[in-house]
Amino acid sequence: MQNEKSQRTLIRHFKTSFEYHHDPISGAVTSENHTTGYSGPARAMTPKNIAIVGYDNITSLDLSGPLEAFNSAFIEDAKGERQACYKVTIAALGAKTFYSESGLCMAATCRLNSLHHLDTLLIPGGSGMRKSATSQKLANWISRHECRIRRIASVCTGVYGMAPTGLLNGRKVTTHWRYAADLAERYPELRVEDNALYVRDGKFYTSAGVTAGIDLSLALIEDDFGAQVALSVARELVMYVKRPGGQEQYSEPLRFQVESTSRFADLAAWMVGHLDRDLSVEALAEKINLCPRQFTRRFKDEFKTTPAAFVQRLRLDEARKRLTAADYTVENIADSVGFRDPDSFRRAFVQRFGVAPTEYRNRFISGRRPRAHASFALGSPVRASRK
């Protein structure tokens, strides 16, 4: 599945004295650079072995997302030669050919029972893993082999394959928000966190649904090879290397439209496309033919927040997305989403996300100078009247 022709950001190691270490579990050879304090693979690095469990009725993205992340992790040795950080194997719990929930036919390299040397076991989620026969079969295998595995991770409802082992009892875990209550009811000994993207407790890692599996994979890559390698993978996949917030950060306009059954249903989508416009109560009320007082009352009744708070949240969410494009200055982005001045934007951004806009951008992009002026696809020229 790996595209050999894709361009990848490679990390070059400093040529200096190294001390070599051998990991008896994963078989990896690592080195420590005593001159710089940087730790990384040695010249003859052995990739870390990762097995991703395959089974019928798996969620395909829970498997393919981490697979692509790990297969995108490369490093350059002192000779300038590219080396893969991981050797990823799809290991079938049952038949080597299996089907995802969406009907995608997938093929495993081998069966799980045939594996002997393993650094990391990753369990994707899916309706198949929520069935007791499947989860118990995997749990039995894990119970027999976990002492020889450095870490065990799950994506989404893959945690159902670990829970029966008892190894997670008393530990913090997470899963897809839709199944958090069910997981807690089935396994009351688990400390379920229903809003986390991923959780580490000891050698066990659990993550929320679908794309959170990539967030987890980036965290594992950073643990193994450092922030720069994780950043190169994140940029390759067009991802945040560290996504802020929890599972509740799904699209606010989508939530607005799904929850509303009134004339408000299409308003949010329009607002997102016109964030630089006058989005005052008076202007929005006029757009859907209500008086300002009636608009405010009905808005608060339906969405449990004020129009002003909702507008600010839309603007900040869009600004957060635009900050990952290094071509534009913070000031230009603030103006493009409807803030009067950069200072008010910075204060609002820090209050919402707990980090300054510039610092947030630096977590994702480095080495490019932003443009002083820019235009964006969404929105019209900035007007003087905004709220």
C-alpha positions in Angstrom: 0.0 0.0 0.0 3.1 2.2 0.4 3.8 4.6 -2.5 7.5 4.2 -3.1 7.5 7.3 -5.3 6.1 9.7 -2.8 8.4 12.4 -1.5 9.3 12.1 2.2 11.0 14.4 4.6 14.1 12.6 5.8 16.0 13.3 9.0 19.8 13.4 8.8 21.8 12.3 11.8 24.9 14.0 13.0 28.2 12.2 12.4 29.7 11.8 15.8 30.4 9.1 18.4 27.6 6.7 19.1 26.9 4.1 21.8 24.9 1.1 20.4 22.1 -0.6 22.3 20.1 -3.7 21.4 16.4 -4.1 22.3 15.9 -7.8 23.0 12.2 -7.6 22.5 11.9 -5.8 19.2 15.3 -6.7 17.8 16.0 -3.0 17.0 19.5 -1.6 17.3 19.5 2.1 18.5 22.2 4.6 19.2 22.7 7.6 21.4 24.5 10.6 20.2 26.6 11.8 23.2 27.6 15.0 21.5 24.0 16.4 20.9 21.9 14.2 23.2 19.9 13.0 20.3 18.8 9.4 20.2 18.1 7.6 17.0 18.8 4.6 14.9 22.3 3.4 14.2 23.8 2.8 10.8 22.6 -0.8 10.8 19.2 -0.2 12.3 16.7 -3.0 12.4 13.1 -1.7 11.9 10.8 -2.2 14.8 8.3 -5.0 14.2 4.6 -4.0 14.3 1.7 -6.3 13.9 -1.7 -5.0 13.0 -4.5 -7.6 13.7 -6.9 -8.4 10.8 -10.3 -10.0 11.2 -13.7 -10.0 9.5 -15.9 -6.8 10.0 -13.0 -4.6 10.8 -13.1 -0.9 10.2 -10.8 -0.4 7.3 -9.5 3.0 8.3 -8.6 1.7 11.7 -6.1 -0.6 9.9 -5.1 1.5 6.9 -4.5 4.8 8.8 -1.9 3.5 11.2 -0.5 1.3 8.4 0.2 4.3 6.2 1.6 6.3 9.2 4.1 3.7 10.2 5.1 3.0 6.5 5.7 6.7 6.0 8.3 6.9 8.8 11.9 7.0 7.4 15.2 8.2 8.7 18.6 8.9 7.1 21.7 7.3 8.6 25.1 8.9 8.7 25.8 7.7 5.2 22.7 9.4 3.8 20.9 6.2 3.2 17.2 6.0 3.8 16.0 3.4 6.3 12.5 2.4 7.2 11.7 2.8 10.9 9.2 0.0 11.0 8.4 -3.4 9.5 4.6 -3.6 9.5 2.8 -6.9 9.3 -0.9 -7.5 8.9 -1.6 -10.6 11.0 -4.9 -12.4 10.7 -6.7 -13.6 13.7 -8.5 -16.1 11.6 -8.6 -16.5 7.8 -5.8 -14.6 6.0 -8.4 -13.1 3.6 -10.9 -11.0 5.5 -13.5 -8.3 4.8 -14.0 -4.9 6.3 -17.4 -3.6 7.5 -17.6 -1.6 4.2 -16.9 -4.7 2.1 -13.3 -4.1 1.3 -11.4 -7.3 0.8 -8.1 -7.3 2.7 -5.3 -9.8 2.8 -3.0 -10.6 5.8 0.7 -11.4 5.4 0.5 -14.2 8.0 -1.6 -15.5 10.9 -1.2 -14.0 14.3 -0.3 -17.4 15.8 2.8 -17.5 13.6 4.5 -14.4 15.0 7.3 -14.7 17.5 9.3 -11.5 17.5 7.1 -8.5 18.1 7.7 -5.0 19.3 4.1 -3.5 19.1 0.7 -5.1 18.7 -2.0 -2.9 17.3 -5.7 -3.8 17.3 -8.0 -2.0 14.9 -11.7 -1.6 15.8 -14.7 -2.9 14.1 -18.1 -4.6 14.8 -16.3 -8.0 14.6 -14.2 -7.2 17.6 -17.2 -6.3 19.6 -18.4 -9.9 19.3 -17.4 -12.0 22.3 -16.1 -14.9 20.2 -13.6 -12.7 18.3 -12.6 -10.6 21.3 -12.1 -13.6 23.5 -10.0 -15.4 20.9 -7.7 -12.3 20.7 -7.6 -11.9 24.4 -6.5 -15.4 24.9 -3.6 -14.9 22.5 -2.6 -11.6 24.2 -2.7 -13.2 27.6 -0.2 -15.9 26.5 2.2 -13.5 24.7 1.9 -10.0 26.3 5.0 -10.5 28.5 7.1 -10.6 25.3 5.5 -7.6 23.6 6.8 -4.1 24.5 3.5 -2.3 24.0 0.0 -3.1 23.0 -2.3 -0.5 21.4 -5.9 -0.4 20.2 -7.8 1.9 17.9 -11.5 2.6 18.5 -13.3 -0.6 19.6 -10.1 -2.6 19.3 -10.0 -2.2 23.1 -12.7 -4.9 23.3 -10.0 -7.3 22.3 -7.8 -6.3 25.3 -10.4 -5.8 28.0 -11.2 -9.5 28.6 -7.5 -10.2 29.5 -7.8 -8.2 32.7 -4.6 -6.4 31.9 -6.5 -3.1 31.6 -8.2 -3.3 35.0 -7.7 -0.1 36.9 -6.1 1.6 33.9 -7.3 4.6 32.0 -8.6 3.8 28.5 -10.6 5.4 25.7 -12.6 4.3 22.7 -15.0 5.8 20.2 -17.4 8.1 22.1 -20.4 6.1 20.8 -19.2 3.0 22.6 -17.7 4.5 25.7 -20.7 3.8 27.9 -21.0 0.2 26.6 -17.4 -0.4 27.3 -17.7 0.9 30.8 -20.8 -1.2 31.5 -19.2 -4.4 30.1 -15.9 -3.9 31.9 -16.5 -1.7 35.0 -12.9 -2.2 36.2 -11.7 0.0 33.3 -11.4 3.8 33.9 -13.0 4.9 30.6 -12.3 8.4 29.4 -14.9 9.2 26.7 -13.4 12.4 25.3 -9.7 11.6 24.9 -8.1 11.1 21.5 -5.7 8.6 22.9 -4.6 7.4 26.3 -1.4 5.7 27.5 -1.3 3.8 30.8 1.8 1.8 31.2 2.6 -0.2 28.1 -1.0 -0.1 26.9 -2.3 2.5 24.5 -6.0 3.1 23.5 -7.4 5.6 21.1 -10.7 7.0 20.0 -12.4 6.2 16.7 -11.1 6.1 13.1 -8.8 9.0 12.4 -7.7 9.1 16.1 -5.8 5.9 15.2 -3.4 8.1 13.1 -3.0 10.5 16.1 -2.0 7.5 18.2 0.4 6.3 15.5 2.1 9.7 15.4 2.5 9.6 19.2 4.1 6.1 19.0 6.4 7.3 16.2 7.5 10.3 18.3 8.1 8.0 21.3 10.3 5.8 19.2 12.2 8.2 16.9 11.5 11.8 18.2 9.4 14.8 17.2 11.1 15.5 13.9 10.3 12.1 12.4 6.7 12.3 13.7 6.5 15.8 12.1 7.7 14.5 8.8 5.1 11.8 8.8 2.4 14.2 9.8 3.3 16.5 6.9 3.3 13.6 4.5 -0.2 12.6 5.7 -1.4 16.3 5.9 -2.1 15.8 9.6 -1.6 17.7 12.8 1.4 16.1 14.6 -0.5 16.8 17.8 -4.2 17.6 17.3 -5.6 19.8 20.0 -8.8 19.0 21.8 -10.8 15.8 22.3 -13.5 13.9 20.4 -15.9 16.7 20.8 -14.1 18.8 18.2 -16.2 17.4 15.3 -17.5 20.0 12.8 -19.5 22.6 14.5 -21.5 23.6 11.4 -22.3 19.9 10.8 -23.6 19.6 14.4 -25.6 22.8 13.9 -27.3 21.3 10.8 -27.9 17.9 12.3 -29.5 19.2 15.4 -31.7 21.8 13.8 -35.0 21.1 12.2 -36.0 24.7 11.7 -35.1 27.6 9.4 -31.7 27.7 11.2 -30.6 24.5 9.4 -28.8 26.2 6.5 -27.5 29.2 8.4 -24.3 27.7 9.8 -23.1 26.6 6.4 -23.6 30.1 5.0 -21.8 31.6 8.1 -18.7 29.4 7.5 -18.5 30.7 3.9 -18.8 34.3 5.0 -16.8 34.6 8.3 -15.4 38.0 7.3 -18.9 39.5 6.9 -21.1 41.2 9.4 -22.4 38.3 11.6 -24.1 40.4 14.2 -27.4 39.4 15.6 -29.1 42.0 13.5 -27.6 40.8 10.3 -28.2 37.1 11.0 -31.8 37.8 12.1 -32.5 39.8 8.9 -31.1 36.9 6.8 -33.8 34.5 8.1 -36.5 37.1 8.5 -36.7 37.3 12.3 -36.5 40.3 14.6 -33.2 40.4 16.6 -34.9 39.6 19.9 -36.9 36.6 18.5 -33.7 35.4 16.7 -31.6 35.4 19.9 -34.3 33.7 21.9 -34.9 30.9 19.4 -31.2 30.5 18.7 -30.5 30.0 22.5 -33.4 27.6 22.8 -32.2 25.3 20.0 -28.4 25.4 20.6 -27.9 26.3 24.2 -25.5 29.1 23.4 -25.6 32.7 22.2 -25.2 33.8 18.6 -22.1 35.7 19.5 -20.4 32.8 21.2 -21.3 30.5 18.2 -19.9 33.0 15.7 -16.7 33.3 17.6 -16.3 29.6 17.8 -16.8 29.2 14.0 -14.2 31.9 13.4 -11.6 30.4 15.7 -12.1 26.9 14.3 -11.6 28.2 10.8 -8.6 30.3 11.9 -7.1 27.2 13.5 -7.3 25.3 10.1 -5.8 28.2 8.2 -2.9 28.5 10.6 -1.5 25.2 9.3 -0.9 26.9 6.0 2.4 28.8 6.6 1.9 31.0 3.6 -0.2 33.5 5.6 0.5 35.7 8.6 -1.4 35.6 11.8 -2.7 39.1 11.2 -4.0 38.2 7.7 -5.7 35.1 9.0 -7.3 37.1 11.8 -8.7 39.6 9.3 -9.9 36.8 6.9 -12.1 35.2 9.6 -13.6 38.5 10.8 -11.6 39.8 13.8 -11.2 43.5 14.1 -7.6 43.4 15.1 -4.9 40.8 15.7 -4.7 41.4 19.5 -8.4 40.6 20.0 -7.9 37.5 17.8 -4.9 36.3 19.9 -6.7 36.8 23.2 -9.7 34.8 21.9 -7.5 32.1 20.4 -5.6 31.6 23.7 -8.9 31.6 25.7 -10.3 28.9 23.4 -7.3 26.6 22.8 -4.9 27.5 25.6 -2.1 28.3 23.2 -1.1 31.4 21.2 -1.7 31.3 17.4 2.0 31.5 16.6 2.8 28.7 19.0 0.0 26.6 17.6 1.3 27.0 14.1 4.9 26.1 15.1 3.7 22.7 16.3 2.7 21.9 12.7 4.9 23.8 10.3 8.5 25.0 10.5 10.9 26.5 8.0 8.6 28.5 5.8 8.1 32.3 5.9 4.5 33.5 5.9 3.2 35.9 3.4 2.2 39.4 4.6 -0.9 39.5 2.4 -3.1 36.7 1.2 -6.6 35.9 0.0 -8.6 32.9 0.9 -11.2 30.8 -1.0 -13.8 31.3 1.7 -15.1 34.8 2.5 -15.3 38.2 0.8 -13.2 41.3 1.4 -13.3 42.3 5.1 -16.0 44.7 6.0 -15.8 47.3 8.7 -18.7 46.1 10.7 -18.1 42.8 12.5 -19.0 41.1 15.8 
